[in-house]
Amino acid sequence: MQQFTDAELLQIIEFNEVDCVEFKESLSGSAPQKIREAICAFANDLPNYEKPGFVFIGVRKDRTIVGLSVTDQLLLQLADMKTDGNIVPPPTLTVEKRVLKGKEVAVVKVEPSDSPPVRFKGTIHIRTGPRRDVANSQDERTLTEKRRYKDIPFDIQPIPTSGLSDLNLLHFEHEYLAQAVDPDILAVNERTLEERLAATKMIASVDEPSATVMGILVLGKNPQDFLPGAYVQFLRIDGNELADEILDNEAIRGAIPDQIRRLDDKLRAHNRIAVDITSGPLEKRTALYPIEAVQQITRNAIMHRTYEATNAPVHVYWYNNRIEVLSPGGAYGAITAENFGQADLVDYRNPNLAEAMRVLGYVQRFGVGITIARRLLREAGHPEPEFEILDNFVRATIKLVEK
């Protein structure tokens, strides 16, 4: 990713095209929303400049640098725009403080997305000269077509042998679409079914209506016909070793929403509630594990696993003294064995699947699942969860409360 000198940033402020820069004096009022809309528009890069867009905070619309106090809190507020779940798929951006002409300025640099269209709260924003606009159906189609010429992530690569008949179109129209797209856009309703499927990346394009990997995973009638390893193997073992007696065994198949619901049912069914009537005047009920923590880790495994060139499922093994979750595929991108689980670092093997899981409500925001699980386990008195990061899998171990 290109680094810009102070002189280059000054050149961008003074002379860059108006549809590649956004200026804000501060973060007051409606500025945070306008900045998110600008980030979305720059990530979409409708003019196809194939170069970053910039948001400068501390610069007037007339390009005068007025400066402001760029605190760590302000930088965190800007960086949070990437992962708070409002802009999907998560954009690639950097945030930094720079001193230009002796004044502090916050600079947000946004890279064009490899998998447009990008949405802010369900709306596709684009840049028309100095103005932010909402994409019309032709703009959506143009952005969708751009994906065909890029090195796109595996989760939106088309599956040539698939078609519309392999997707649950009723679920798409009545459930997914209503949550993914702004209601005002849906009310206009000038887009065909194929255009809506293409814009949400469920099919490759209007002209190539093959389902994408994400489309099969999220809407597929029989996803395992195309991706044999895309399921969850659940075992409840009466003991602490894999060779001990198995109490419950199920290969949980179907589309990812079905897998998550059925896996949640399994987790709740085996999460026995202990009742304490002796330690106080009131009855006290305690579950073996905080169920939300286990859900965060299992959903993380489903979202971040590799679906490419593997027949291995996600494994959830529930022993008497621990739960182990194995996810195919090791660390990815900026995530390494050393920084795995660090709250301020986020990267995605399946960025569009992450978007779909957020749309469906299985992810509230990006990059905090492990942090939330750690907090919930700590509050319930459990040991810190353990993570083993190897080249071809990640193992998470959740242990019972130590007695």
N, C-alpha and C positions, 0 to 999 in steps of 0.2 A: 504494500500500500504506500503510495507516494507521500513523502513528507514535504511540507511547504515551508520555505524560509519566510521571515518577516517581510522581506522585500516582495516576495511572490504574493503573499496575502494582501499586502497593500495594493499591488497591481490588480488583484481580483476585486477588491473593494471598489477601486476607482474605475475600472474599465470592463469588468466581466459582463457577459450577457445578462440581461435582467431576469431571464428565466432560469438562471443558474445560481442566483444569490437571493437571500432574504435578510432584511435588516430589522433589528429590534433594539430599542433603547434600553429595555429592561425586561424582566419577567413578570411585570405587573399586569393586572387586568386579564384580558383575553389572550395575552401573548403566548402562554403555554400551549393553548389549543392551536393557535395559528402556526406555532413552530412545529407541532406534530403534523399538521396538514402539509406544511412545507417539506418536512422530512419524507412524508409519504409521496409527495409529488416528485421530489428529487430521486427517490428510490425507483419510481416508475419510469423516469427518464423518457417520456413520450417522444420528445424531439430526437432521441437516439444520439445524444452527444457522446455517450460512452465515457463520460468523465464526471467527477464528483460535483455535487452541489454544496453550497455553503450557507449556513445560518450564522450571522454575526450578531451577538448580543452586546450592546454598547456602541452601536452605530446607527445613526438616523437614516431615514429613507432617502435623504439627499446625499448619502454616503459620507456624512461628516462623522468622524470618530469622536464620541463624547465620553466614552469609557464608563465603567461602573466597578464596584467592588466585587471581584470574581472570587467568591469564597468556595471552600470545599463543598459546602451545602448546595450552592448554586450549581456546581459541576455535577454533583450527585443527582440533583433534580433533572438536569439535562440528560445525563447518562441513563436515568431510569426510564426515559421515553422509549428506549430500545426494548426494554424487557417487561414493561408494565402490562403487556397484553393488549394494548389499544391499537398498535400498529402491527399488522400481520401480513406475510411472514415477517419475523423480526428483521429490521434493516441492518445493514453493515454501516456503522458510523463510529466516529471518534469524537471525543469532547476534550478540549484543553483550554487552558488560560494562556493568552499571549499578550505581550505588551507592544502595542503599535503606536508609534508617535508619542511615546511616553505615557500611554493610557492603557489600563487593563481592559481586555476584550475577551469574551468567551466565544470560542469558535467550534461549531458543530460541522463536521465534514461527513457527507452522506454519499456512499457509493451506489451506483446503479445496481438494481437487483437483478440476479440471474434468473429469478422466477416471478416476474410480474404476472398479473397485477397485484400490487400491494395496497392494502386497505387500512384506513384509519376509522375505527368504529363502524366497520361495514361499508364505508364509502371509499371509492377509488378517486383519489385526488391527483390532478395533473397540473402542469404549469402551462399557461398560455401567456407568453410574454411576462410582464410583471405580476400578473394576476393568477391566483389559485382558482382552478375550476374543478367541477365534478365531471368525471368521464362519462361520455354518452356511449351508446352501444357500439359505435364504430371505433371509438377510442379503446374500449375494452377489447375489441377484436384485434386491434393493432398491437396492444400490449400482450395479448395471448400469443399472437404470431411471433413476437420477439423471442419467446421461449424456445422456439424451434431452432434457433441459430446460435444458441449458447450451450455451454457445457453444463446442462441442467442437473440438479441433484437427482439421485436415483428415485426418490419418492414421487417425482412427477414425470418420469420417463414412461412413454406409452407401452402397453403390453399388446403387441400386434395381433395376437389371436383373440383379443377380447373385443366387446362391443357394448352398445347401450343395453342390450338384452341381459347382460351380466350384472347390471347395476339395479339396485332397488330405487327406482325413480320416484316412487311415492314417498319414501323416507326422505329423499333429497328435497322434493318440492315442499313437503308439509312440515318437516322438522329442521333439516340442515339449513336450507336456504333462508328460512325465517330468522335464524340466529346469525347467519353469516353476512347478510346484506342489509343495509339500512332500509327501514320500512318505506321511506319516501322513494327510494330507488325502485323497490318492488312494486309500489303503487303505480308507477308509470307503466310498468309491465310491457315494454316494447321489445324485450329480448326474447328470442326463441329459447326453447328448452336446451338445445345444443349450445347456444351462446352462453346461457347461464352455467351449464356444466363446464364449458371451456374456461370461463372467467373464474370459476372456483377451483379450477385445475383438476377436475374429476375426469375429464377427457383431454386428449392432446390438443385438439382444436376443432372448430366447426367442420373444417374440410377433412379432418382426420379423426373421426369419432371413436378411436380406440381408447379404452379406459386407461388412465394412468395407474401406476402402482398405488398412489394414495386413493384414487377412486375405488379400486378393488378392495383396499384395506378398510375404507370407511363405509362404502356403500355396496360392496360386493355381495351377491347372493351366496356364492361359494368361493370365498377368497383362496382357500387352500388348493383349489383346482389350478390356480396360477402361481401361488406362492406357498409351496407345501409346508414350509417351516413357520408360517405366520400364525402360530397358535400358542397357547399357554398350557404347559404340563403341570398339573397340581397334584402333589402327593401329601397326605397326612400320615406320618410315620409314628408308630407307637414305640418310641425309643429315640436314641441319639445317634444312630448309625443308619446309613442307607440300606443296609442288609436287614434291618429289623422289620417287624410286621407292618404291613401297610393297611391303615384303617380306611383311607379314602383315596381314590385314584381317578382322575378325570383329565382327558385331553380336551381343553376348552377351545372350541373352534368357532367359526363364524366371523363376521365383521368385527372390527375393534370395539365398537360400542357394545356389542353383545358379549364379547370376551370380558370387557371390564365389568359389566353388570353381573355376569355369572361368577367371575372371580371374586367380586365383592361379596356375593352371597356365600361363597365358600369360606372366605375369611371371617365373616360374621358368625357363620355356623360353628366354626371351630374355636372362636375366641371366647372361651368359657368365662362366665362371670362368677367370681368368688364373692360369697356373702359373709361379712364379719358382723356378728351380733354381740361380741364380747369386749371389744376395745373401747366402747363408748356408749352413750345413752341412745344413739340412733343407729339403725342398721346401715352398714357401709357396703356398697357394691363396687367391686373392682374387676375390670377386664384383664385378661392375661397381657394384652398389648393395647396401646392406644391405636384404634383401628385406622385413624386418619394418617398416622405415621406409616403404617404398613401400606396403605393405599398410595401414598406419595411415592414410595420406593418401587412398588410394583408397576405403577403407571409410568414412572420414569423409565423402567426397564422396557416396557412396551414401546414407548415413544422414541427412545434413543438407540434401540437395538439395530443391528444391521439386518435388512431384509434381502440383501443382495448375495447371490451365490452361496446360500446356505439352506439346509433343511432342518436346522436346529431351532427348537422352540425356546421361548422363555420358560425357565424352570422355577417353580415356587415349591420348595420343599419345607414342610412344617414338621419339625422334630419336637420332642418333648421339652427341650431346653433352648430352642432357637428356631428362627425362620431364615432360610437361605433363599435368595433370589439371584438366579443366574441369567444374565442377558447376553446373547450372542453379539460379538463385536467388542473390541476394546475401546480405549479412549479415542477421541476424534478431534481433529483440527487443533484448536488452541488448548484443548483439554489434555492434560498429561496425567500420568500416575502420581506425579508430585503435587499438582494443583487440583486434582479431582475433588469436586464438592465445594470449592471455594466460591462464596456467594457472588463475588464481583466478576467472575469469569463465566461466559456463556458461549457455547458453540453447538451446532446442530448437524447431526448426520442426516436427519429427516426434518428440515425446517418447515416443509409444507404440511407434513403429518402433525407436527407440533401445533401449527395454525389450526388444523381441523380439530384437534383434541381440545384446544382452547375454545373454539366455537361451540363445541358440544358440552362444554362446562366441566371437562375432566382436568383442565389446567386453568388456574385462575390468573397466573402471571408466569413469565418465563424465568428459569434459572434459579428458582428458590425452593424447589421440591425437597432437595436433600437438607437444606437449611431448616425448613419447617419440620421435617421428620426428626432431625436431631433435637430440635427444641422440644417437640412433643414427647419424645422418648426420655429426654432429660427430666422434664417436669413430672413424668410418671415414675421416675426412679430407675429407669433402665440404663444399662451401660451404653456408652457411645457406640453407634452402629459401626461395623467394620466394613471396609471396601477393599477388595483385592482386584487390581487392575492388571490384566494380562493382554497379550496381543489379540487374542481371539474371543475373550469374554470378560465381563465384569461380574464379580460376585459381591452381593451385599448380605451381611449377616446381622440379624436383629436378635439380640439375646434377651432372655427373661430377666426379670428383676433379680439381682443377686441377694441371696438370703444368708 
